[in-house]
Amino acid sequence: MAFGLVWNVTSCNDDGPGTLRNIIATQATSGDVVNLDTAPCSAITLGAGQSSIAVLQSDLRIQKGGLTRITIDGSALKSGETNGADSRIFTHVAPFGALFSVAAT
């Protein structure tokens, strides 16, 4: 499968330029890759009162390679979107049958 542009996450904040949320919401299009290797942290904490990250693209890959790990913490998301340990960090709202993958390579 061929992918389009690669978007590098360069901020560990919940929102703003270079963040995972901002790239998915405003820059990445179907067929693109969101690269977490460039994030300068080991954890991204989604802010209190925020919604889960809506993935509108029908074909998007979020990837993190290498030996280091990154945690995406959604425990403080807007009330009603979390259910104990079953926090929804991403909400995939693309058409049925669309590809959305989170990959550790």
N, C-alpha and C positions, 0 to 999 in steps of 0.2 A: 504494500500500500504506500503510495506516495503522499507526503505531507507538504504543506505550503511553507509559510514563513515560520521562523522560530522567534518567540517572544521571551526575553530573559527577565525573570523576576529579579529586581535589584533593590527592593525595599521589603522589610519585614513588617511594616505597618499593616493595619487592616485595610486602609484605603489611601488613595493618592497615587501619584506617578510611580510607576515601576512595581506596584503591588500586584499580587495575584488577583485580587478582586477587580482592580482597575483594568488590568490587561484583558481578563475574560469579558468584562462588561463593555469596554470601549475600543479595543484594538484587535484582538484575535478574531478571525473569521473561520468558517468551516474549512477544515483541512490543515489548520495551523497546529503548531506545537507550543505549549507553554513550558518553558525550561526552568526548573527549580534549582538546578546546579549553581546558578549565579546568585542565589539568595544569600546574603551575608549573615545568616543565622542558622540555628538548628530548630527554630520553632516560629510559626506564624500563629498568633492568637487573634481570632476574629472577635471584634469588639462587642462589648455588651450592648444589647438593644439593636444590633444590626441583624439583617436577614441573612439567610444562607446565600451562597454565591449562585446566582441563577446562570445556568449554562444554556444559552439560546442557540449555540452553534449545533449543527447536525452532525459534525465530525470534528472533534477536538481531542487532542492528546495532551495530558499533563504528565510530565516526566521528571524523574530525579534519578540520576545515575551515580556511579561512584560508590565508595565505601561508606560515606557519611549518610545519615538519615535526616529527614526533616519531619517535624510534627506539625500538623495543621489542627489547631485546637478550636473546636466549635462549642465548647461547653458554656460559653457566655452569650450565645446567640439569643435573639429575641424570644421571649417567653412564648411557649406553644410550638416552637420549632424543635425543641429538644425533648427527649423522652428517656431520661436516665442516661444509660450508656449508649443509647441509639441516637446520637446527635447527627443531624443531617448538615453536613458542611456544604455540599453541592446539591442543588436542585436542578435536575436535567429536564428541561422543558422543550427540548427539540422534538421533531416529529417521531412517531413510532418507528422503530427499526433503525434509528440514527445511532452512530457510534460515538460513545463517550468513554474514554479510558483514562485511568490513572495508572501509570506504569513506573515500576522500579526497574531500571535497566542496569 
